[in-house]
Amino acid sequence: MEPLDLYATPLQGLNLIEASAGTGKTYTISALYLRMIAELGLPVERILVVTYTKAATAELRDRIRRKLVEARLALAADTGGEQLRGSLAKSGIDPELSLRRLNHAILGFDRAAIFTIHGFCQRVLADNAFASGRPFETELIPEESRLIQEVVDDFWRLHIQQLSPGMLDYLLAQRYTPDTLALFLKGKLGKPYLLLRGCPKPVGLEGIESNFMAVFREARELWREAGETIGQMLQYNTGLNGNRYRKNAIPGWLSAMNQYLAELPGPWFDAFEKFCSRTLADSVKKNETPPQHPFFDCCQHLQDARVLLIGAYRQKLVQLLQSLVEYTDAELAKRKSQRGLQSYDDLLLNLRQALQGDSREALLAEIRRHYGAALIDEFQDTDPLQYAIFREIYLAADAPVFLVGDPKQAIYSFRGADIFAYLKAARDAQARYSLERSWRSGPQLLTALNKLFNQNDRAFIYKEISYVNV
């Protein structure tokens, strides 16, 4: 990585600019935009600028336009703008030609292609509906929570209501309902790069449940026959450790056992283990023997069977959740297609699919013709799907592309941003630059920060994320 020389950096190929906080990221983007107009002669509608939020697009639009106006005034007055003049001279470009280009850019700036990622995808799909294979008329919905809930409700009816009573009780005990399943899906839909890992093999749940219920029925019968005797054995046995088997706690355990060993298993209680033969054997005083009764052995078998059963329920839950994601992804796409709807995330998915479809080459050629250069802001907040789109368009193209961001500032992981998408782009980049002067912080603070972060070459965990002194 080398320091960025803003007015000497070649305007070609895929470039990554790492910009720490306060180092003039927006200024850099504005200056690169200016050079693309003044030196390359690109019209504003052919320079793609992408940032993360609508508010940021408005700010970038304002800052870029002001930069163009300042440069035009400097060239027209023949004073100021030395860096731009030097760059033009080095490129052999007549300042008068650049002045005309700037005048044209400012007059037509309302056509500037400054978008959010979703806005860019929407524009490409709308302008290339035939090549992208998308319907000409679709309704863009701002959010799809009601549609997701509709699909989840259907999944519950088709796949969960048919489960065994024990599995249903387990799901409800874990607070799984149609509403909580819909919440679980947040951040997991429409992500083709997301790898779902379920259980390695189907769970033989029916056999495990059958075994558990057989042991349960045996324990229930023994309790009905000898519950009072069992209670007395615990209450009055002098060989048991009094700290583990407190006399005042035993009546509550007996009551809980009565509830648990009902016609069907009642609420599980933590003190159940007090009735198990292994626990009793571990809880006697020195040289004493634990109380003996078939019920205690049966409780031990029941506890062991329950451990197996809960493990099987957990595996079944993983399978259900995996099926839920797959079912919802497929059903959402189907229902939105039938109803002529698409969400903001669909814009990315649909463009990515179009770039992999039969009309791929024609679509790529059209996008590259329309957007001959690109400046991607806040690139550290890009997810793998977004980068896959830009990579598909520009990696093999001979176009100037600058990805500007700072992996140390990645904040949108809850919306799918992925630091590994940034690192992949860093490996793809033909050139990597850094901004090394802060315009925001004082020298004493910067000296301290530089010293702090230079103490560890993995200050940000991954060796690919290095700290550049500012």
C-alpha positions as CSV (number, residue, x, y, z in Angstrom):
1,M,0.0,0.0,0.0
2,E,1.3,3.4,-0.9
3,P,0.3,7.0,-0.1
4,L,-2.2,8.4,-2.6
5,D,-0.9,11.2,-4.8
6,L,-4.4,12.5,-5.6
7,Y,-3.5,14.4,-8.8
8,A,-0.9,11.9,-10.1
9,T,-2.5,8.6,-9.5
10,P,-3.3,6.9,-12.8
11,L,-7.1,6.9,-13.7
12,Q,-7.2,3.3,-14.7
13,G,-8.0,-0.2,-13.4
14,L,-9.4,-1.3,-10.1
15,N,-8.0,0.7,-7.2
16,L,-8.6,0.5,-3.4
17,I,-8.1,3.6,-1.3
18,E,-8.0,3.0,2.5
19,A,-9.2,6.2,4.2
20,S,-9.0,6.4,8.0
21,A,-11.5,8.6,9.8
22,G,-10.9,12.3,9.1
23,T,-8.4,11.8,6.2
24,G,-10.5,13.5,3.6
25,K,-12.4,10.7,2.0
26,T,-15.2,12.9,0.5
27,Y,-12.6,15.4,-0.7
28,T,-10.7,12.6,-2.4
29,I,-13.8,11.2,-4.2
30,S,-14.6,14.8,-5.4
31,A,-11.1,15.3,-6.7
32,L,-11.1,12.0,-8.6
33,Y,-14.5,12.8,-10.0
34,L,-13.1,16.2,-11.2
35,R,-10.1,14.5,-12.8
36,M,-12.4,12.0,-14.6
37,I,-14.2,15.0,-16.2
38,A,-11.3,17.3,-16.8
39,E,-8.7,14.7,-18.0
40,L,-10.8,11.8,-19.4
41,G,-13.6,13.9,-20.7
42,L,-16.3,11.6,-19.2
43,P,-19.8,13.2,-18.9
44,V,-21.4,13.2,-15.5
45,E,-23.9,10.5,-16.4
46,R,-21.1,8.1,-17.2
47,I,-19.3,8.4,-13.8
48,L,-21.0,6.1,-11.4
49,V,-20.8,7.1,-7.7
50,V,-22.2,4.8,-5.1
51,T,-22.5,5.4,-1.4
52,Y,-24.4,3.7,1.4
53,T,-27.3,6.0,2.4
54,K,-29.6,8.5,0.7
55,A,-28.3,11.2,3.0
56,A,-24.8,10.4,1.9
57,T,-25.7,10.6,-1.8
58,A,-27.1,14.1,-1.2
59,E,-23.9,15.2,0.6
60,L,-21.7,13.7,-2.1
61,R,-23.7,15.3,-4.8
62,D,-23.3,18.7,-3.2
63,R,-19.6,18.3,-2.5
64,I,-18.8,17.1,-6.0
65,R,-20.7,19.9,-7.7
66,R,-18.9,22.5,-5.5
67,K,-15.6,20.9,-6.4
68,L,-16.4,21.3,-10.1
69,V,-17.5,24.9,-9.7
70,E,-14.3,25.7,-7.8
71,A,-12.2,24.1,-10.5
72,R,-14.0,25.9,-13.3
73,L,-13.5,29.3,-11.6
74,A,-9.8,28.6,-11.1
75,L,-9.3,27.6,-14.8
76,A,-11.4,30.5,-16.1
77,A,-9.5,33.0,-13.9
78,D,-6.1,31.5,-14.8
79,T,-5.2,31.6,-11.1
80,G,-5.4,28.8,-8.5
81,G,-6.1,25.2,-9.1
82,E,-2.3,24.4,-9.4
83,Q,-2.7,20.7,-8.7
84,L,-5.3,20.3,-11.4
85,R,-3.2,22.4,-13.8
86,G,-0.2,20.3,-13.1
87,S,-2.1,17.1,-13.7
88,L,-3.5,18.5,-17.0
89,A,-0.1,19.5,-18.1
90,K,1.3,16.1,-17.3
91,S,-1.4,14.5,-19.4
92,G,-0.9,17.0,-22.2
93,I,-4.5,18.3,-22.0
94,D,-5.4,21.9,-22.9
95,P,-6.8,23.7,-19.9
96,E,-9.4,25.3,-22.3
97,L,-10.6,21.9,-23.3
98,S,-11.0,21.0,-19.6
99,L,-12.8,24.2,-18.9
100,R,-15.3,23.4,-21.6
101,R,-15.7,19.9,-20.1
102,L,-16.3,21.4,-16.7
103,N,-18.9,23.9,-18.0
104,H,-20.7,21.1,-19.7
105,A,-20.6,18.9,-16.5
106,I,-21.9,21.7,-14.3
107,L,-24.8,22.5,-16.7
108,G,-25.8,18.9,-16.9
109,F,-25.1,17.9,-13.3
110,D,-28.7,17.0,-12.7
111,R,-27.9,13.9,-14.8
112,A,-25.0,12.8,-12.4
113,A,-25.2,9.1,-11.7
114,I,-24.8,9.3,-7.9
115,F,-26.8,6.5,-6.2
116,T,-27.2,4.2,-3.3
117,I,-26.4,0.6,-4.2
118,H,-30.1,-0.1,-4.4
119,G,-30.7,3.0,-6.6
120,F,-28.0,1.9,-9.0
121,C,-29.4,-1.7,-9.3
122,Q,-32.9,-0.3,-9.8
123,R,-31.7,2.0,-12.6
124,V,-29.8,-0.7,-14.4
125,L,-32.7,-3.2,-14.2
126,A,-35.2,-0.5,-15.4
127,D,-32.9,0.6,-18.3
128,N,-32.2,-3.0,-19.3
129,A,-35.4,-4.8,-18.5
130,F,-35.2,-6.9,-21.7
131,A,-31.5,-7.9,-21.3
132,S,-32.0,-8.5,-17.5
133,G,-35.0,-10.7,-18.1
134,R,-37.1,-8.7,-15.5
135,P,-40.7,-7.7,-15.9
136,F,-41.3,-4.2,-17.2
137,E,-43.9,-3.4,-14.5
138,T,-43.1,-4.3,-10.9
139,E,-44.1,-2.6,-7.7
140,L,-41.1,-1.8,-5.4
141,I,-42.1,-2.4,-1.8
142,P,-40.1,-0.7,1.0
143,E,-40.3,-3.7,3.3
144,E,-41.6,-7.2,3.2
145,S,-42.2,-8.2,6.8
146,R,-45.9,-8.9,6.2
147,L,-45.2,-11.1,3.2
148,I,-42.5,-12.9,5.2
149,Q,-44.9,-13.5,8.1
150,E,-47.4,-14.9,5.6
151,V,-44.9,-17.4,4.3
152,V,-43.8,-18.3,7.9
153,D,-47.4,-18.9,8.9
154,D,-47.8,-21.3,6.0
155,F,-44.5,-23.1,7.0
156,W,-45.8,-23.4,10.6
157,R,-49.0,-25.0,9.3
158,L,-47.4,-27.3,6.8
159,H,-44.3,-28.4,8.7
160,I,-44.6,-27.7,12.4
161,Q,-48.2,-28.4,13.4
162,Q,-47.6,-31.9,12.1
163,L,-44.8,-32.6,14.6
164,S,-45.1,-34.8,17.7
165,P,-46.6,-33.3,20.8
166,G,-43.2,-33.6,22.5
167,M,-41.4,-31.7,19.8
168,L,-44.1,-29.0,19.8
169,D,-43.8,-28.7,23.5
170,Y,-40.0,-28.3,23.1
171,L,-40.4,-25.6,20.5
172,L,-42.9,-23.6,22.6
173,A,-40.6,-24.0,25.7
174,Q,-37.8,-22.5,23.5
175,R,-40.3,-19.7,22.7
176,Y,-40.5,-20.5,19.0
177,T,-43.8,-19.2,17.5
178,P,-44.6,-18.0,14.0
179,D,-43.7,-14.5,15.1
180,T,-40.3,-15.4,16.6
181,L,-39.5,-17.5,13.5
182,A,-40.1,-14.5,11.3
183,L,-37.7,-12.5,13.6
184,F,-35.1,-15.4,13.3
185,L,-35.1,-14.9,9.5
186,K,-33.9,-11.3,9.7
187,G,-30.6,-11.1,7.8
188,K,-30.8,-14.6,6.5
189,L,-32.9,-14.2,3.3
190,G,-31.8,-13.3,-0.2
191,K,-28.2,-14.1,0.5
192,P,-26.9,-16.6,-2.0
193,Y,-23.5,-16.5,-0.5
194,L,-24.9,-17.6,2.9
195,L,-23.9,-21.2,3.6
196,L,-26.5,-23.1,5.6
197,R,-25.1,-26.0,7.7
198,G,-27.8,-28.3,9.1
199,C,-27.4,-31.7,10.8
200,P,-25.1,-34.2,9.1
201,K,-27.8,-36.9,9.0
202,P,-31.5,-37.1,9.7
203,V,-32.5,-37.5,13.4
204,G,-34.3,-40.8,14.3
205,L,-36.6,-38.8,16.5
206,E,-39.5,-41.3,16.5
207,G,-37.4,-44.1,18.1
208,I,-35.9,-41.8,20.6
209,E,-39.3,-40.4,21.7
210,S,-40.7,-44.0,21.9
211,N,-37.9,-45.1,24.2
212,F,-38.3,-42.0,26.4
213,M,-42.0,-42.5,26.7
214,A,-41.5,-46.2,27.6
215,V,-39.2,-45.3,30.5
216,F,-41.5,-42.5,31.5
217,R,-44.4,-44.8,31.8
218,E,-42.4,-47.2,33.9
219,A,-41.3,-44.4,36.3
220,R,-44.9,-43.2,36.5
221,E,-46.2,-46.6,37.5
222,L,-43.5,-47.0,40.1
223,W,-44.3,-43.6,41.5
224,R,-48.0,-44.3,41.7
225,E,-47.2,-47.6,43.5
226,A,-44.6,-46.3,46.0
227,G,-44.5,-42.5,45.9
228,E,-45.1,-42.1,49.6
229,T,-42.5,-44.7,50.5
230,I,-40.0,-43.1,48.2
231,G,-40.6,-39.7,49.8
232,Q,-40.0,-41.2,53.3
233,M,-36.8,-42.8,52.1
234,L,-35.5,-39.4,51.1
235,Q,-36.9,-37.5,54.1
236,Y,-35.7,-39.8,56.8
237,N,-32.5,-41.3,55.4
238,T,-29.7,-40.4,57.8
239,G,-27.0,-41.4,55.4
240,L,-27.6,-38.7,52.8
241,N,-25.5,-35.5,52.8
242,G,-27.7,-32.9,54.6
243,N,-26.5,-30.0,52.5
244,R,-27.5,-31.7,49.3
245,Y,-30.7,-33.2,50.6
246,R,-32.2,-30.5,52.9
247,K,-35.2,-31.7,54.8
248,N,-37.1,-28.5,54.0
249,A,-36.5,-28.8,50.3
250,I,-37.7,-32.4,49.9
251,P,-41.5,-31.7,50.1
252,G,-41.2,-29.3,47.1
253,W,-39.3,-32.0,45.1
254,L,-42.0,-34.5,45.8
255,S,-44.7,-32.1,44.7
256,A,-42.7,-31.4,41.5
257,M,-42.4,-35.1,40.8
258,N,-46.1,-35.5,41.2
259,Q,-46.7,-32.9,38.5
260,Y,-44.0,-34.3,36.2
261,L,-45.2,-37.9,36.4
262,A,-48.8,-37.1,35.3
263,E,-50.6,-38.8,32.4
264,L,-48.2,-37.0,30.0
265,P,-44.9,-35.5,31.1
266,G,-45.4,-32.3,33.1
267,P,-42.9,-29.5,33.6
268,W,-39.3,-30.6,34.0
269,F,-37.7,-29.5,37.2
270,D,-34.0,-29.2,38.0
271,A,-34.2,-31.2,41.2
272,F,-35.3,-34.3,39.3
273,E,-31.7,-35.5,39.5
274,K,-32.1,-35.8,43.3
275,F,-34.2,-38.9,42.5
276,C,-31.5,-40.5,40.2
277,S,-29.4,-43.4,41.5
278,R,-26.1,-41.8,40.4
279,T,-26.8,-38.6,42.3
280,L,-27.9,-40.5,45.4
281,A,-24.7,-42.6,45.2
282,D,-22.6,-39.4,45.0
283,S,-24.4,-37.8,47.9
284,V,-24.0,-40.2,50.9
285,K,-21.9,-39.7,53.9
286,K,-18.7,-41.7,54.4
287,N,-19.3,-45.4,55.0
288,E,-23.0,-45.0,54.3
289,T,-25.1,-46.6,51.5
290,P,-27.6,-44.7,49.4
291,P,-31.3,-45.6,49.6
292,Q,-32.3,-48.4,47.2
293,H,-35.4,-48.6,45.1
294,P,-36.2,-49.5,41.5
295,F,-37.7,-46.0,41.1
296,F,-34.3,-44.4,41.6
297,D,-32.8,-46.6,38.9
298,C,-35.7,-45.8,36.6
299,C,-35.3,-42.1,37.2
300,Q,-31.6,-42.4,36.2
301,H,-32.7,-44.2,33.0
302,L,-35.3,-41.5,32.4
303,Q,-32.9,-38.7,32.9
304,D,-30.4,-40.3,30.4
305,A,-33.3,-40.9,27.9
306,R,-34.3,-37.2,28.3
307,V,-30.7,-36.1,27.5
308,L,-30.9,-38.1,24.3
309,L,-34.3,-36.7,23.5
310,I,-33.4,-33.1,24.1
311,G,-30.3,-33.6,21.8
312,A,-32.6,-35.1,19.2
313,Y,-35.0,-32.1,19.5
314,R,-32.2,-29.7,19.1
315,Q,-31.0,-31.4,15.9
316,K,-34.6,-31.4,14.7
317,L,-34.8,-27.7,15.4
318,V,-31.7,-27.1,13.4
319,Q,-33.2,-29.0,10.5
320,L,-36.4,-27.0,10.8
321,L,-34.6,-23.7,10.8
322,Q,-32.6,-24.7,7.8
323,S,-35.8,-25.8,6.0
324,L,-37.5,-22.5,7.1
325,V,-34.8,-20.4,5.4
326,E,-34.8,-22.4,2.2
327,Y,-38.6,-22.6,2.1
328,T,-39.0,-18.8,2.8
329,D,-36.4,-17.9,0.2
330,A,-38.1,-19.9,-2.5
331,E,-41.7,-19.0,-1.5
332,L,-40.9,-15.3,-1.2
333,A,-39.4,-15.2,-4.7
334,K,-42.4,-17.2,-6.1
335,R,-45.1,-15.0,-4.5
336,K,-43.4,-11.7,-5.3
337,S,-43.1,-12.8,-8.9
338,Q,-46.8,-13.8,-9.0
339,R,-47.8,-10.5,-7.5
340,G,-45.5,-8.3,-9.5
341,L,-43.5,-7.2,-6.4
342,Q,-39.9,-6.7,-5.5
343,S,-38.1,-5.5,-2.4
344,Y,-34.9,-3.4,-2.2
345,D,-32.8,-6.5,-1.6
346,D,-34.4,-8.1,-4.7
347,L,-32.9,-5.4,-6.8
348,L,-29.4,-6.7,-5.9
349,L,-30.4,-10.3,-6.3
350,N,-32.1,-9.7,-9.6
351,L,-29.2,-7.8,-11.0
352,R,-26.7,-10.4,-9.8
353,Q,-28.8,-13.2,-11.5
354,A,-29.1,-11.1,-14.7
355,L,-25.3,-10.8,-14.8
356,Q,-25.1,-14.6,-14.7
357,G,-27.9,-15.3,-17.2
358,D,-28.0,-15.9,-20.9
359,S,-27.8,-12.2,-21.8
360,R,-24.9,-11.6,-19.5
361,E,-22.4,-10.4,-22.1
362,A,-24.9,-8.0,-23.6
363,L,-25.9,-6.6,-20.2
364,L,-22.3,-6.2,-19.1
365,A,-21.4,-4.4,-22.3
366,E,-24.4,-2.0,-21.9
367,I,-23.6,-1.2,-18.2
368,R,-19.9,-0.6,-19.0
369,R,-20.9,1.6,-22.0
370,H,-23.3,3.6,-19.8
371,Y,-21.0,3.8,-16.7
372,G,-17.4,4.2,-17.9
373,A,-15.9,4.8,-14.5
374,A,-16.9,4.2,-10.9
375,L,-16.3,5.6,-7.4
376,I,-17.6,3.4,-4.6
377,D,-17.8,5.2,-1.2
378,E,-17.9,3.5,2.2
379,F,-16.8,0.3,0.6
380,Q,-16.1,-1.4,4.0
381,D,-19.9,-1.6,4.5
382,T,-20.3,-3.7,1.3
383,D,-21.6,-7.2,1.5
384,P,-20.5,-10.1,-0.7
385,L,-23.5,-9.8,-3.0
386,Q,-22.9,-6.1,-3.6
387,Y,-19.2,-6.7,-4.3
388,A,-20.0,-9.6,-6.6
389,I,-22.0,-7.2,-8.8
390,F,-19.3,-4.6,-9.0
391,R,-16.6,-7.2,-9.5
392,E,-18.6,-8.8,-12.4
393,I,-19.0,-5.4,-14.1
394,Y,-15.6,-3.9,-13.6
395,L,-12.9,-6.5,-12.8
396,A,-12.3,-7.4,-16.4
397,A,-13.1,-4.0,-17.8
398,D,-10.5,-1.4,-18.6
399,A,-12.2,1.3,-16.7
400,P,-11.1,3.5,-13.8
401,V,-12.7,2.2,-10.6
402,F,-11.9,3.4,-7.1
403,L,-13.2,1.6,-4.0
404,V,-12.9,4.0,-1.0
405,G,-13.3,2.8,2.6
406,D,-11.7,1.8,5.8
407,P,-12.1,-1.7,7.2
408,K,-11.5,-0.3,10.7
409,Q,-14.9,1.5,10.4
410,A,-17.0,-1.4,9.3
411,I,-20.3,-0.9,11.2
412,Y,-23.1,-2.4,9.1
413,S,-22.6,-6.1,9.9
414,F,-26.2,-6.2,11.1
415,R,-27.2,-5.4,7.6
416,G,-25.0,-7.9,6.0
417,A,-21.8,-6.0,5.6
418,D,-18.9,-8.4,5.5
419,I,-15.3,-7.5,6.2
420,F,-14.2,-10.4,4.0
421,A,-15.9,-8.8,1.0
422,Y,-13.5,-5.8,1.6
423,L,-10.5,-8.1,1.9
424,K,-11.4,-9.9,-1.3
425,A,-11.6,-6.6,-3.1
426,A,-8.2,-5.7,-1.6
427,R,-6.8,-8.9,-3.2
428,D,-8.5,-8.1,-6.5
429,A,-7.2,-4.5,-6.7
430,Q,-4.5,-3.6,-9.1
431,A,-3.3,-0.8,-6.9
432,R,-3.8,0.0,-3.2
433,Y,-3.5,3.5,-1.7
434,S,-3.9,5.1,1.7
435,L,-4.7,8.6,2.9
436,E,-2.2,9.5,5.5
437,R,-3.1,13.0,6.7
438,S,-5.9,13.7,9.2
439,W,-7.8,16.9,8.8
440,R,-9.9,16.3,11.9
441,S,-7.6,15.3,14.9
442,G,-4.7,17.1,16.6
443,P,-1.1,15.9,16.4
444,Q,-0.9,14.8,20.0
445,L,-3.9,12.5,19.7
446,L,-2.6,11.1,16.3
447,T,0.8,10.5,17.8
448,A,-0.8,8.5,20.7
449,L,-3.1,6.5,18.3
450,N,-0.2,5.7,16.0
451,K,1.9,4.5,19.0
452,L,-1.0,2.5,20.4
453,F,-1.9,0.6,17.2
454,N,1.6,0.0,16.1
455,Q,2.3,-2.1,19.1
456,N,0.6,-5.1,17.5
457,D,0.8,-6.0,13.9
458,R,-2.6,-7.6,14.3
459,A,-4.3,-4.8,16.1
460,F,-7.5,-5.4,14.0
461,I,-7.3,-9.2,14.3
462,Y,-6.7,-10.0,10.6
463,K,-3.2,-9.5,9.2
464,E,-4.8,-8.1,6.0
465,I,-6.1,-5.1,8.0
466,S,-3.0,-3.1,8.6
467,Y,-2.7,0.1,10.5
468,V,-1.4,3.0,8.5
469,N,0.2,5.9,10.4
470,V,-1.7,9.1,10.1
